[in-house]
Amino acid sequence: MGRLDGKVALISGAAKGMGESHARAFVDEGACVVVTDVLDDRGAALAEELGEAAVYQHLDVGDEAEWVAAVEKARSAFGLLNVLVNNAGILRVGTVEHTSLDTYLEAFRVNQLGCFLGMRSAVSALRDAGGGSIVNISSESGMVGKGGLFAYSATKWAVRGMTKSAARDLGRYGIRVNSVHPGGVLTDFVRAPELAAVDPASVYAHQPIARPARRREITPLIVYLASDESSYATGSEFVIDGGMISGNDIGIDE
């Protein structure tokens, strides 16, 4: 038996990176998955590879109508929806002084508005299914302030707050809502052109686990939160960051 047998999940930003890893693991654990993204060729190819347990749906997470269509795709293809993973996100680099309004709104539209629209659009289907799980992917940058990542950090903090509020609102329907806060993960995200001048070694050197995560180290947590194993977890923050935000050392080397 799989840990997600009988579940139907919708995953945003699932054509590559962490979303792809989550989609593959969900199918391996017995779920049916609606793979959604704006990268149509990659998303469709992934769904085809995953077989009858997956379908692809184009989804711009900042477009409410496309969210409605994606939820309907889950219902029409698999009969219901039990799990929403708000995974889509973008990185924008800049201090508060050097973040333009356009740049801030780009981050807001995907990271914050997309999460809100996903939750709101999925509630009816999740309620009809008798409850379910919403997993919002935030970041360790949603737990601490990050210099040089003003827009990104602001929107990821918003995901954290929306998660807690939604958990309060939706618990009566048997819908759990939790946020996940990864540190750096070895995907195209950490290889973005905006970070070309950043020395990766300096970013992770202070961590107890002094390296970025592999996708397979994050995905099991998402599976857990989607499964009935986490039935008593809601409104919570799950930090998985190699100890990045655990604290500071004072330089004593014993």
VOKELUM-47048 format. One line per field, with one value per residue: residue number from 1; residue in three letters; x, y negated, z negated of N, C-alpha, C, O in turn. Coordinates in steps of 0.001 Angstrom, whole numbers, plus 500000, padded with zeros to 6 digits. Layout:
<rs>
i: (NUM,...)
aa: (ALA,...)
n_X: (X,...)
n_Y: (Y,...)
n_Z: (Z,...)
ca_X: (X,...)
ca_Y: (Y,...)
ca_Z: (Z,...)
c_X: (X,...)
c_Y: (Y,...)
c_Z: (Z,...)
o_X: (X,...)
o_Y: (Y,...)
o_Z: (Z,...)
</rs>
This chain:
<rs>
i: (1,2,3,4,5,6,7,8,9,10,11,12,13,14,15,16,17,18,19,20,21,22,23,24,25,26,27,28,29,30,31,32,33,34,35,36,37,38,39,40,41,42,43,44,45,46,47,48,49,50,51,52,53,54,55,56,57,58,59,60,61,62,63,64,65,66,67,68,69,70,71,72,73,74,75,76,77,78,79,80,81,82,83,84,85,86,87,88,89,90,91,92,93,94,95,96,97,98,99,100,101,102,103,104,105,106,107,108,109,110,111,112,113,114,115,116,117,118,119,120,121,122,123,124,125,126,127,128,129,130,131,132,133,134,135,136,137,138,139,140,141,142,143,144,145,146,147,148,149,150,151,152,153,154,155,156,157,158,159,160,161,162,163,164,165,166,167,168,169,170,171,172,173,174,175,176,177,178,179,180,181,182,183,184,185,186,187,188,189,190,191,192,193,194,195,196,197,198,199,200,201,202,203,204,205,206,207,208,209,210,211,212,213,214,215,216,217,218,219,220,221,222,223,224,225,226,227,228,229,230,231,232,233,234,235,236,237,238,239,240,241,242,243,244,245,246,247,248,249,250,251,252,253,254)
aa: (MET,GLY,ARG,LEU,ASP,GLY,LYS,VAL,ALA,LEU,ILE,SER,GLY,ALA,ALA,LYS,GLY,MET,GLY,GLU,SER,HIS,ALA,ARG,ALA,PHE,VAL,ASP,GLU,GLY,ALA,CYS,VAL,VAL,VAL,THR,ASP,VAL,LEU,ASP,ASP,ARG,GLY,ALA,ALA,LEU,ALA,GLU,GLU,LEU,GLY,GLU,ALA,ALA,VAL,TYR,GLN,HIS,LEU,ASP,VAL,GLY,ASP,GLU,ALA,GLU,TRP,VAL,ALA,ALA,VAL,GLU,LYS,ALA,ARG,SER,ALA,PHE,GLY,LEU,LEU,ASN,VAL,LEU,VAL,ASN,ASN,ALA,GLY,ILE,LEU,ARG,VAL,GLY,THR,VAL,GLU,HIS,THR,SER,LEU,ASP,THR,TYR,LEU,GLU,ALA,PHE,ARG,VAL,ASN,GLN,LEU,GLY,CYS,PHE,LEU,GLY,MET,ARG,SER,ALA,VAL,SER,ALA,LEU,ARG,ASP,ALA,GLY,GLY,GLY,SER,ILE,VAL,ASN,ILE,SER,SER,GLU,SER,GLY,MET,VAL,GLY,LYS,GLY,GLY,LEU,PHE,ALA,TYR,SER,ALA,THR,LYS,TRP,ALA,VAL,ARG,GLY,MET,THR,LYS,SER,ALA,ALA,ARG,ASP,LEU,GLY,ARG,TYR,GLY,ILE,ARG,VAL,ASN,SER,VAL,HIS,PRO,GLY,GLY,VAL,LEU,THR,ASP,PHE,VAL,ARG,ALA,PRO,GLU,LEU,ALA,ALA,VAL,ASP,PRO,ALA,SER,VAL,TYR,ALA,HIS,GLN,PRO,ILE,ALA,ARG,PRO,ALA,ARG,ARG,ARG,GLU,ILE,THR,PRO,LEU,ILE,VAL,TYR,LEU,ALA,SER,ASP,GLU,SER,SER,TYR,ALA,THR,GLY,SER,GLU,PHE,VAL,ILE,ASP,GLY,GLY,MET,ILE,SER,GLY,ASN,ASP,ILE,GLY,ILE,ASP,GLU)
n_X: (500834,500417,501383,499742,497502,494507,494318,493905,495809,496672,499294,501094,503423,504805,506319,509062,512014,511463,508706,508321,509671,507998,505612,506339,506908,504421,502821,504219,503545,500912,499008,496852,497670,497378,499335,500571,501544,503298,505022,504461,505305,507203,505692,503560,504995,506020,503646,502745,504786,504368,502049,498742,498002,498366,497692,498051,497751,497615,498653,498702,499512,498719,496310,492981,490882,492233,492991,490480,489874,491889,491280,488815,489746,490970,488717,487224,488962,489711,487712,487622,489196,491800,494174,496137,499043,500716,503124,504422,506721,508717,511959,513179,515693,517018,517531,515442,515610,516372,514492,512190,508819,507543,509069,508565,505813,505782,506889,504968,502664,503052,504113,502571,499859,499254,499290,497161,494967,495038,494403,491823,490409,490447,489001,486212,486183,487831,486333,484052,485159,485295,487210,490765,494159,496163,499189,501448,504159,506592,509433,512705,513273,510912,510803,512816,514233,515686,518391,518737,516899,514346,511644,511114,511389,509388,507017,507097,506936,504318,502959,503304,501743,499187,498753,498386,496076,494234,494186,492818,490347,489484,489553,487168,486028,487484,489810,493196,495919,499169,502508,505605,509071,511685,515304,518051,517836,518963,518170,517048,516357,518241,520247,519740,520098,520177,521556,524143,526441,526781,528522,528122,529268,529718,527148,526130,528002,527864,525938,524753,524435,526266,525543,523508,520129,519101,516598,515204,515375,513584,511063,509902,508803,506718,505096,504402,502846,500749,499562,497506,498931,499696,497525,496921,498168,498070,498061,500713,504319,506818,510067,512807,515846,518539,519506,519886,518641,518930,520520,523430,526998,529681,532288,533951,536046,536226)
n_Y: (501197,497717,494583,492548,493601,493481,490736,487548,485133,481719,479997,477090,475433,477726,478782,478902,478991,478804,479211,481109,483276,483722,484453,486858,488470,488507,489956,492380,493098,493740,491805,489854,487293,483897,482264,479078,476050,473316,474055,475658,477750,479230,479881,481382,483512,484690,485522,487377,489268,490172,491572,493078,492104,489419,486111,483260,479735,476479,473724,470546,469153,466703,466134,466163,467479,469548,471080,472001,473615,475533,476839,477899,479641,481602,482692,483583,485398,487215,487331,486101,483916,484001,482951,480040,478621,475804,474903,473368,470756,467741,466204,463088,460708,458126,455162,453281,450652,450883,452393,452444,451276,452831,455179,456010,456499,458579,460687,460755,461496,464174,465600,464856,463923,466056,468234,467564,467536,470195,471605,470547,471295,474043,474811,475509,477952,479544,479575,480889,483356,484279,483230,482520,481763,478873,477769,475340,473988,472231,470643,470668,468067,466946,467058,465662,462386,461427,459890,458239,459792,458682,458517,461223,462360,460926,461817,464529,464550,463702,465931,467653,466384,466391,469098,469845,468384,469446,472080,471785,470948,473130,475499,476496,477826,480065,479616,479353,477070,476285,474909,475132,474712,474574,474488,473602,475385,477817,476904,475319,472962,472049,471597,469359,466543,464124,464714,465093,463761,464545,466416,469747,471358,469631,469056,471375,472168,471641,473285,476085,478417,478202,477465,477176,478526,481663,482450,484775,484801,483011,483637,485975,484823,483305,485320,486551,484493,484362,486755,489003,489458,487141,486163,484637,482268,478918,475508,475133,474659,476041,476363,476977,476877,477481,476469,473771,471446,471859,470592,468798,469168,468536,468703,470492,473197,476343)
n_Z: (500000,500740,499261,499994,501138,502979,502858,504450,505938,506526,507894,508034,510241,511130,513191,513129,511003,507456,507500,509532,508373,506166,507481,508750,506509,505230,507044,506961,504394,504601,505255,507410,509705,510601,512654,512812,514475,516095,517960,520508,522311,520839,518576,519653,520733,518426,517133,519006,518839,516236,516485,516311,513877,513796,515015,517164,516698,517861,515914,514811,511927,510987,512098,511696,513071,514322,512172,511324,513516,513262,510847,511589,513527,511964,510733,512962,514170,512152,510262,507714,505255,503004,502039,502080,503282,502985,504725,506678,507352,507449,507603,506638,506577,504531,502580,500273,501109,503763,505051,507502,508106,510049,509950,507316,507490,509306,507796,505759,507216,508036,505765,503508,504150,505860,504101,502382,504245,505034,502650,502087,504382,504215,501979,502044,503490,501868,499528,500461,500800,498298,496726,496395,497362,497430,498602,498266,499873,498485,497351,495789,495786,495190,492534,491303,491627,494740,496004,499095,500353,500514,501705,502148,499566,498215,499481,498952,496180,496037,497009,494883,492884,494116,494214,491516,490860,492704,491812,489404,490398,491962,490600,489548,491630,491934,493261,493475,493090,493785,493650,495416,495041,496751,496897,498981,502034,504328,507189,510251,509132,507189,508878,510248,512493,511109,508841,509528,508707,506143,503769,503369,501385,499262,498473,497282,495441,492700,491698,489700,491255,493836,496610,499613,499884,501316,503729,503070,500355,499394,500420,499051,496730,497751,498765,496342,495128,496894,496490,494473,492218,491030,489643,487375,487636,488241,489334,488891,489004,490921,490844,492902,493343,493114,490791,491140,490044,487385,485506,484273,484226,481872,482437,481107,481249,480472)
ca_X: (500000,501115,500977,498755,496498,493177,494379,494058,496544,496990,500578,501470,504853,505230,507003,510489,512434,510830,507366,508455,510011,506792,504661,506810,506747,502996,502367,504833,502858,499540,498102,496686,498221,497240,500577,500254,502695,503246,505960,503540,505971,507801,504633,502839,505885,506067,502375,502719,505707,503791,501007,497323,497809,498675,497260,498652,496880,498297,498199,499358,498926,498167,495081,491922,490142,493033,492870,489168,489987,492760,490511,487836,490483,491107,487409,486794,489887,489859,486505,487652,490480,492102,495426,496679,500401,501047,504576,504986,507336,509797,512935,513576,516778,517124,517246,514223,515876,516588,513415,511193,507433,507256,509704,507821,504522,506035,507007,503663,501663,503279,504356,501545,498533,499059,498959,495801,493997,495014,493624,490414,489805,490385,488227,484957,486469,488342,485197,483207,485846,485262,488390,491997,495373,496808,500591,501959,505610,507163,510891,513304,513203,509643,510950,513765,514457,516829,518889,518923,515777,513218,510343,510961,511154,508079,505925,507151,506346,502867,502480,503279,500577,497970,498597,497820,494706,493415,494013,491740,489092,489090,489578,485794,485691,488433,490890,494399,496747,500487,503534,506921,510069,512994,516451,518473,517653,519674,517304,517347,516062,519464,521180,519162,521080,520248,522460,525422,527554,526790,529337,527298,529955,529530,525751,525827,529133,527551,524898,525186,524586,526827,525320,522090,519402,518696,515131,514669,515380,512432,509812,509211,508011,505491,504281,503866,501790,499614,499010,496746,499873,499809,496132,496769,499021,497511,498496,502086,505450,507783,511327,513729,516822,519907,519884,520278,518154,518929,521214,524767,528118,530505,533646,534721,536289,536785)
ca_Y: (500000,496453,493649,491626,494352,492887,489270,486790,483920,480697,479408,475984,475379,479123,479251,479098,478648,479495,479643,482372,484307,484024,485167,488242,489194,488698,491083,493588,493432,494147,490700,489305,485946,482902,481522,477776,475170,472524,474719,476672,478918,480038,480412,482433,484663,485346,486213,488559,490249,490724,492514,492819,491463,487988,485318,481926,478584,475188,472896,469326,469106,465386,465987,466866,468368,470744,471909,472668,474669,476585,477616,478661,480726,482670,483326,484284,486490,488194,487397,485313,483311,484144,482310,478943,478201,474507,475006,472408,469588,467105,465479,461765,460225,456677,454546,452478,449442,451171,453238,451617,451685,453935,456389,456435,457033,459891,461655,460830,462181,465622,466205,464551,464002,467419,469089,467214,468006,471651,472044,470193,472064,475471,475091,476202,479339,480236,479756,481931,484639,484631,482676,482753,481097,477840,477594,474115,473952,470928,470648,470175,466602,466560,467192,464627,461364,461695,458755,458478,460582,457975,458944,462661,462605,460366,462666,465820,464312,463637,467315,468169,465834,466888,470502,469925,467881,470425,473248,471446,470858,474339,476694,477005,478670,481170,479230,478943,476146,476151,474320,475769,473657,475131,473638,473750,476707,477911,476812,474114,471807,471532,471295,468232,465519,463079,465145,465444,463141,465060,467612,470725,471857,468678,469092,472559,472537,471508,474225,477378,479243,477095,477651,477106,479795,482326,482474,485962,484576,482157,484256,486819,483994,482940,486540,486700,483512,484707,488044,489047,489559,485809,485776,483702,481112,477833,474189,475274,474349,477126,475820,478027,475935,477824,475689,472425,470389,472388,469702,468355,469600,467429,468877,471431,474457,477280)
ca_Z: (500000,500740,498196,500546,501896,503038,502838,505696,505592,507523,507533,508918,510521,511019,514389,512865,509655,506336,507883,510264,507394,505390,508339,508922,505248,504982,507875,506401,503145,504870,505553,508748,509632,511656,512816,513389,514658,517323,518870,521018,522893,519761,517728,520378,520850,517118,516912,519886,518268,515016,516882,516085,512574,513880,516160,517143,516905,517826,514797,514355,510592,510724,512882,510965,513969,514577,510973,511394,514523,512752,509876,512358,514175,510968,510554,514172,514475,511076,509457,506487,504931,501577,501645,502873,502949,503574,504865,507631,506743,508186,506798,507105,505730,504421,501290,500307,501883,505179,505575,508183,507910,510970,509418,506131,507908,509914,506702,505101,508047,508036,504452,502512,504763,506358,502963,501977,505233,504982,501492,502223,505472,503889,500766,502325,503865,500682,498629,501043,500633,496884,496080,497120,496907,498243,498238,498876,499835,498184,497410,494551,495901,494593,491081,490868,492644,495590,496741,500511,500880,499911,502243,501931,498154,497857,499972,498271,494861,496221,497121,493505,492197,494756,493822,490171,490899,493418,490943,488479,491144,492683,489749,489355,492779,492025,494173,492757,493869,493188,494509,495423,495172,497109,497182,500373,502615,505600,508356,511029,508275,506582,509962,510991,512883,510092,507770,510140,507977,504780,503572,502641,500197,498173,498047,496481,494583,491268,491297,489172,492453,494620,498048,499966,499866,502553,503804,502387,498922,499083,500861,498060,495819,498461,498755,494986,494875,497749,496080,493223,491110,490405,489417,486262,487917,489044,488903,488408,489884,490962,491355,493339,493904,492749,489624,491559,489154,486020,484596,484647,483405,481397,482907,480310,481978,479498)
c_X: (500873,500578,499905,497708,495144,493165,494481,494664,496708,498258,500906,502982,505493,506016,508479,510767,511736,509438,507372,508758,508785,505805,505064,506586,505280,502464,502950,504117,501360,498560,497936,497031,497837,498517,500230,501504,502390,504203,505249,504235,506534,506730,503876,503689,505971,504790,502279,503617,505113,502600,499599,497045,498062,498072,497930,497589,497723,497748,499169,498738,498378,496853,493972,491180,490926,493076,491550,489232,490844,492038,489462,488497,490663,489799,487005,487680,489848,488702,486472,489021,490680,493258,495756,498081,500690,502567,505188,505563,508410,510689,513225,514564,516784,516846,515958,514423,515911,515598,512360,509795,507091,507849,508952,506501,504668,506111,505673,502694,501821,503295,503210,500130,498246,498667,497526,494766,493901,494171,492147,489723,489601,489417,486972,485187,486977,487216,484289,483825,485864,486457,489633,493125,495830,498219,501113,503470,506061,508679,511422,513362,511854,509647,511876,513875,515708,517226,519132,517843,514465,511874,510090,510616,509775,506945,505930,506702,504829,502272,502353,502036,499270,497690,497920,496360,493775,493179,492893,490388,488576,489085,488210,485356,486618,489569,492053,495252,498065,501458,504855,507951,511435,514069,516804,518354,518321,518693,517743,517149,517343,520534,520696,520229,521250,521237,523854,526609,527686,527612,528536,527958,529746,528113,525514,526896,528785,526526,525486,525344,524982,526754,523854,521462,519283,517178,514549,514682,514219,511120,509155,508386,506693,504546,503635,502697,500561,498882,498212,497647,499975,498443,495932,497614,498272,497936,499945,503114,506455,509043,512258,514851,518271,520422,520241,519861,518160,519624,522589,525796,528931,531985,534515,534844,536982,537342)
c_Y: (498748,495528,492668,492342,493659,491381,488720,485450,483011,480003,478301,475952,476745,479630,479521,478829,479453,479989,480955,483521,484707,484845,486623,489058,489461,489885,492388,494049,493678,493056,490507,487816,485121,482070,480187,476909,474254,473091,475920,477918,479826,480652,481541,483690,485421,486128,487473,489655,490923,491638,492102,492109,489963,487375,483949,480872,477315,474361,471750,469022,467733,465120,466818,467859,469648,471652,472678,473837,475828,477462,478465,479827,481892,483424,484144,485494,487594,488210,486535,484658,483390,483281,481184,478637,476912,474392,473929,471200,469012,466347,464133,461195,458707,456216,453743,451237,449707,452180,452331,452119,452865,455242,456914,457092,458373,460964,461846,461694,463699,466179,466017,464651,465409,468381,468832,467765,469524,472158,471764,471043,473529,475798,475903,477670,480134,480522,480871,483315,485096,484125,482971,481923,480059,477667,476385,474065,472512,471045,470334,468654,466067,466701,466131,463591,461673,460421,459118,459311,459975,458503,460417,462949,462099,461292,464034,465703,464277,465032,467938,467677,466334,468329,470620,469462,468880,471675,473012,471468,472224,475601,477319,477928,479877,480892,478700,478062,475951,475510,475045,474708,474262,474046,473776,475188,476716,478032,475586,472851,471200,471240,470113,467204,464430,463420,465463,464905,463661,466339,468628,471211,470928,468700,470214,472896,472510,472518,475454,478428,478281,477331,477413,478495,480367,482413,483629,485832,483702,482894,485161,486038,483590,484140,486725,485751,483755,485948,487927,489205,488235,485264,484782,482437,480103,476498,474149,474942,475489,476615,476976,477347,476245,477059,474246,471357,470820,471460,469334,468949,468386,467636,469787,472747,475423,478517)
c_Z: (500000,499669,498675,501391,501822,503032,504264,505323,506795,507052,508521,509095,510530,512216,514152,511392,508576,506704,508639,509308,506579,506228,508518,507657,504941,505779,507340,505137,503345,505204,507053,508668,510851,511635,513466,513447,515832,518361,519483,521548,521804,518880,518380,520506,519526,516867,517773,519334,517038,515277,516495,514774,512621,515137,516032,517395,516833,516669,514548,512999,510221,511420,512226,511844,514238,513354,510977,512366,514024,511731,510582,513079,513214,510807,511776,514475,513435,510076,508210,506345,503422,501108,502617,502366,503707,503640,505747,506909,507644,507213,507440,506088,505707,503005,501394,501169,503376,505740,506198,507871,508800,510451,508203,506531,508620,508833,505993,505895,507999,506617,503471,503082,505264,505265,502492,502947,505234,503831,501685,503279,505104,502758,501050,502649,502674,499690,499149,500875,499180,496108,496889,496556,497922,497708,499003,498742,499651,498336,496026,494576,495456,493083,490495,491978,493435,496322,498195,501158,500396,500394,501972,500476,497727,498267,499304,496809,494967,496323,495728,492765,492781,494352,492464,490144,491575,492578,489942,489184,491593,491830,489567,490475,492902,492993,493342,493672,493132,494171,494319,495775,495484,497111,498653,500845,503989,506759,509149,510198,507709,507621,510794,511328,511835,508981,508288,509354,506551,504714,502752,501360,499004,497632,497044,495453,493104,490787,490621,490276,493564,496122,498346,499939,501267,502550,503010,500871,498470,499335,499819,497050,496467,498521,497391,494746,495736,497262,494784,492000,490340,490004,488271,486459,488772,488446,488465,489479,489787,491652,491679,494108,493543,491552,489928,490562,487697,485031,485133,483707,482965,481718,482086,481062,481044,480193)
o_X: (501922,499441,499236,497098,494684,492100,495061,494115,496862,498303,500989,503730,506592,506354,509090,509863,511451,509028,506522,508178,508559,505231,504223,506128,504937,501737,502247,504081,500619,497381,498767,496719,497954,498748,499657,502395,501357,504199,505417,503799,506358,506840,503579,503176,505993,504844,501789,503256,505328,502187,499303,495956,497981,497956,498323,496661,498454,496537,500308,497561,497646,496327,494040,490880,490335,493188,491518,488712,490556,492173,489245,487888,490522,489784,486506,487193,489941,488706,485391,489892,489847,493333,495665,498286,500886,503207,506364,504963,508951,510249,513484,514301,516580,516024,515439,513509,515522,515842,511715,509615,506422,507203,508729,506121,503772,505479,505294,501986,500830,502568,502910,499298,497130,497814,496772,493794,492819,493326,491312,488581,488692,489044,486703,484474,486588,487166,483812,483117,486384,486693,489563,493062,495879,498422,501208,504003,505926,509153,510700,513484,511674,508626,511736,513633,516697,516477,519672,517857,513581,511042,508980,509673,509075,506018,504871,506148,504132,501196,501399,501356,498343,496539,496989,495517,492671,492099,492109,489400,487367,488656,488096,484429,486537,490216,491913,495303,498079,501251,505183,507746,512254,513788,515931,518734,518249,518423,518691,517702,517520,521595,521177,521164,522338,521704,524665,527671,528600,527414,528292,527279,529613,527893,524784,526714,529351,526267,526614,526273,524129,527774,523029,522161,519355,516551,513519,514078,513905,510179,507930,507372,505662,503337,502445,501665,499450,497715,498240,497177,500300,498223,494882,497752,497884,498141,500359,502828,506888,509084,512481,514824,519137,521629,520828,520642,517478,519349,522877,525510,528880,532830,535719,533839,538194,537855)
o_Y: (498706,495678,492030,491733,493293,490783,489345,484715,483469,479479,478551,476386,476924,480813,480290,478482,480637,481065,481815,484601,485892,485817,487519,490199,490534,490721,493397,495242,493809,493339,490939,487157,485579,481280,480161,477009,474391,472658,477054,479034,481043,481811,482549,484804,486652,487278,488507,490832,492115,492392,490914,491566,489296,488025,483534,481067,477101,474298,471959,468671,467610,464009,468047,468969,470720,472870,473869,474917,476985,478686,479619,480886,483049,484653,485261,486505,488774,489012,486258,484820,482913,482914,481356,478422,476926,473857,473603,470685,469709,465909,464049,461201,458066,456807,453547,450819,448850,452763,451546,453252,453801,456289,458118,458122,459214,462015,462970,462526,464426,467123,466917,465385,465908,469246,469771,468392,470083,473035,472642,471463,474182,476960,476886,478539,481288,481595,481700,484320,486166,484537,483599,481442,480329,477446,476404,474095,471683,471511,469803,468015,464853,466493,465747,463901,462136,459929,460184,459520,460688,458898,460809,463685,462767,461526,464633,466654,464770,465289,468663,468457,466665,468727,471407,470073,469137,472264,473917,471950,472455,476659,478538,478720,480625,481816,477726,478282,475505,475566,475509,473905,474444,472862,474043,476111,475731,479129,474898,471799,469982,470705,469888,467003,463874,462535,466041,465526,463264,467247,468404,471448,471387,468398,470033,473825,473278,472604,475838,479235,477625,477389,477441,479507,479648,482446,483480,486646,483659,482784,485125,486539,483540,483992,487026,486164,483393,486159,486904,489098,488219,484053,484145,481632,480404,476367,473237,474943,475854,476457,477854,477248,475377,477000,473562,470454,470221,471527,469538,469205,467334,466837,469862,473336,475336,479419)
o_Z: (499357,499223,497861,502269,500740,503186,505152,504501,507927,505939,509724,508219,510005,512258,514893,510632,508755,506271,508408,509417,506331,505738,508444,507720,504444,505242,507273,504838,502370,505420,507851,507676,511987,510720,514555,512604,516486,519513,519033,521262,521847,518480,517738,520402,519512,516432,517319,519356,516819,514396,516366,514584,511590,516176,514942,518180,515867,516461,514130,512924,509239,511351,512215,511405,514367,513492,510667,512085,514331,511752,510214,513233,513611,510751,511646,514983,513775,509142,507689,507199,502651,499936,503832,501172,504922,502734,505584,505966,508503,506151,508640,504886,506739,502305,502493,501880,504169,506796,505502,507424,508362,510507,508075,505974,508544,508940,505665,505327,507928,506309,502687,502551,505116,505465,502235,502526,505413,504009,501472,503093,505617,502594,500359,502145,502493,499089,498374,500815,498864,494973,497946,495425,499123,496514,500230,497633,500551,499373,495182,493531,495355,492427,489334,493145,492867,497166,498492,502371,499922,499577,501611,500185,496966,497492,499112,496258,494080,495783,495446,492099,492041,494172,492291,489488,491094,492626,489657,488629,491605,492291,489443,490307,493876,493487,492602,494882,491985,495384,493227,496685,494582,497299,499480,500125,504725,507247,508770,510515,507741,507299,511904,510552,511685,508265,507565,509335,505828,505522,501566,500360,497870,496459,496069,494665,492326,489587,490932,490240,494160,496809,497432,499968,502264,501491,502352,500171,497280,498550,499701,496563,495796,498348,497303,494216,495348,497591,494100,490867,489153,490021,488194,485538,489901,487239,487749,490677,488694,492872,490845,495335,493650,491316,489090,490263,486866,483832,486313,482537,483602,481317,482332,481461,480843,479530)
</rs>
